[in-house]
């Protein structure tokens, strides 16, 4: 059977864009080409006629393709934990590709964690261009290009655009909301207001409290992290095979307390209470919000859940068969609808 791809091409003086239907994924893929750079994003249905509110979903870290080809079918890993198809009936769900990562990749060409690598013999050796562009400002730049494009489309309700970010994506979503008054609402999910690197030090202190480390061992480990951070701040990463270079670490390690407090955009904050290093910071936000007179926010702590809203057993074991992403996303859109 012959497969047909329908392509829409839009030209302008400095750039051009085109879209095509990804049939087996029931989605439409858009490409924006500007000055030699190509930014691709997915819309989780194929229609471009009905005007709908729009949610830009900023996924977490690592070079995971937008679509994984299983042969008989295709799936969208960044959205697979919740019923995005149901939401797509009411909203445009937008997902932006990771830098220099193919959009559709066969499962057998990915490593065991569904990440795209340049050579499967080296499971965590990522593409050099991805490593070069794996930092906050680049993600925000790419997201701004997509937002600029969306604001010109007839199928986008320009008065009802939201951004929702999870984990690494929470930093991107917050920055996007700060820079664009066209964004009506922001979702900050699984983020850490103290910055990414603080997770390492918080974990050491927790290991000391749980007796996994002695106080002396813990302090020695923390001093080691201080030395590592000095290297990062000099632009040096001692590790050889890693997705998080020095620039990645420093760009995502910024204190976000003031940004979150001063943000004029209504803010939805979700986190798992057992995602301990992040939860400890998120749980303090209402204290600072109320002191500053900030009221345009909603907290959604997911009790006994981890970083990906999976249930955590009393023994501390994640149960990925019991996920609560639907609860989070339904809570977000119900809140968004009332704004």
Secondary structure in CASP SS format (residue, H / E / C, confidence):
PFRMAT SS
TARGET T0000
AUTHOR 0000-0000-0000
METHOD secondary structure of the structure
MODEL  1
X C 1.00
X C 1.00
X C 1.00
X C 1.00
X C 1.00
X C 1.00
X E 1.00
X E 1.00
X E 1.00
X E 1.00
X E 1.00
X C 1.00
X C 1.00
X C 1.00
X E 1.00
X E 1.00
X E 1.00
X E 1.00
X E 1.00
X E 1.00
X E 1.00
X E 1.00
X H 1.00
X H 1.00
X H 1.00
X C 1.00
X E 1.00
X E 1.00
X E 1.00
X E 1.00
X E 1.00
X E 1.00
X E 1.00
X E 1.00
X C 1.00
X C 1.00
X E 1.00
X E 1.00
X E 1.00
X E 1.00
X E 1.00
X E 1.00
X E 1.00
X C 1.00
X C 1.00
X C 1.00
X C 1.00
X C 1.00
X C 1.00
X C 1.00
X C 1.00
X E 1.00
X E 1.00
X E 1.00
X E 1.00
X E 1.00
X E 1.00
X E 1.00
X C 1.00
X C 1.00
X C 1.00
X C 1.00
X C 1.00
X C 1.00
X C 1.00
X C 1.00
X E 1.00
X E 1.00
X E 1.00
X C 1.00
X C 1.00
X C 1.00
X C 1.00
X E 1.00
X E 1.00
X C 1.00
X H 1.00
X H 1.00
X H 1.00
X C 1.00
X C 1.00
X C 1.00
X C 1.00
X H 1.00
X H 1.00
X H 1.00
X H 1.00
X H 1.00
X C 1.00
X C 1.00
X E 1.00
X E 1.00
X E 1.00
X E 1.00
X E 1.00
X E 1.00
X C 1.00
X C 1.00
X C 1.00
X C 1.00
X C 1.00
X C 1.00
X C 1.00
X E 1.00
X E 1.00
X E 1.00
X H 1.00
X H 1.00
X H 1.00
X E 1.00
X C 1.00
X C 1.00
X C 1.00
X C 1.00
X C 1.00
X E 1.00
X C 1.00
X C 1.00
X C 1.00
X C 1.00
X C 1.00
X C 1.00
X C 1.00
X C 1.00
X C 1.00
X C 1.00
X C 1.00
X H 1.00
X H 1.00
X H 1.00
X H 1.00
X H 1.00
X C 1.00
X C 1.00
X C 1.00
X H 1.00
X H 1.00
X H 1.00
X H 1.00
X H 1.00
X H 1.00
X H 1.00
X H 1.00
X H 1.00
X H 1.00
X H 1.00
X H 1.00
X H 1.00
X H 1.00
X H 1.00
X C 1.00
X C 1.00
X C 1.00
X C 1.00
X C 1.00
X E 1.00
X E 1.00
X E 1.00
X E 1.00
X E 1.00
X E 1.00
X E 1.00
X E 1.00
X E 1.00
X E 1.00
X E 1.00
X C 1.00
X H 1.00
X H 1.00
X H 1.00
X H 1.00
X H 1.00
X H 1.00
X H 1.00
X H 1.00
X H 1.00
X H 1.00
X H 1.00
X H 1.00
X C 1.00
X C 1.00
X C 1.00
X C 1.00
X C 1.00
X E 1.00
X E 1.00
X E 1.00
X E 1.00
X E 1.00
X C 1.00
X C 1.00
X C 1.00
X C 1.00
X C 1.00
X C 1.00
X C 1.00
X C 1.00
X H 1.00
X H 1.00
X H 1.00
X H 1.00
X H 1.00
X H 1.00
X H 1.00
X H 1.00
X H 1.00
X H 1.00
X H 1.00
X H 1.00
X C 1.00
X C 1.00
X C 1.00
X C 1.00
X C 1.00
X H 1.00
X H 1.00
X H 1.00
X H 1.00
X H 1.00
X H 1.00
X H 1.00
X H 1.00
X H 1.00
X H 1.00
X H 1.00
X H 1.00
X H 1.00
X H 1.00
X H 1.00
X H 1.00
X H 1.00
X H 1.00
X H 1.00
X C 1.00
X C 1.00
X C 1.00
X C 1.00
X C 1.00
X C 1.00
X C 1.00
X C 1.00
X C 1.00
X C 1.00
X C 1.00
X C 1.00
X H 1.00
X H 1.00
X H 1.00
X H 1.00
X H 1.00
X H 1.00
X C 1.00
X C 1.00
X C 1.00
X C 1.00
X C 1.00
X H 1.00
X H 1.00
X H 1.00
X H 1.00
X H 1.00
X H 1.00
X C 1.00
X C 1.00
X C 1.00
X E 1.00
X E 1.00
X E 1.00
X E 1.00
X E 1.00
X E 1.00
X E 1.00
X C 1.00
X C 1.00
X C 1.00
X H 1.00
X H 1.00
X H 1.00
X H 1.00
X H 1.00
X H 1.00
X H 1.00
X C 1.00
X C 1.00
X H 1.00
X H 1.00
X H 1.00
X H 1.00
X H 1.00
X H 1.00
X H 1.00
X C 1.00
X C 1.00
X C 1.00
X C 1.00
X C 1.00
X E 1.00
X E 1.00
X E 1.00
X E 1.00
X E 1.00
X E 1.00
X C 1.00
X C 1.00
X E 1.00
X C 1.00
X C 1.00
X C 1.00
X C 1.00
X E 1.00
X E 1.00
X E 1.00
X C 1.00
X C 1.00
X C 1.00
X C 1.00
X C 1.00
X E 1.00
X E 1.00
X E 1.00
X E 1.00
X E 1.00
X E 1.00
X C 1.00
X H 1.00
X H 1.00
X H 1.00
X H 1.00
X H 1.00
X H 1.00
X H 1.00
X H 1.00
X H 1.00
X H 1.00
X H 1.00
X H 1.00
X H 1.00
X C 1.00
X C 1.00
END
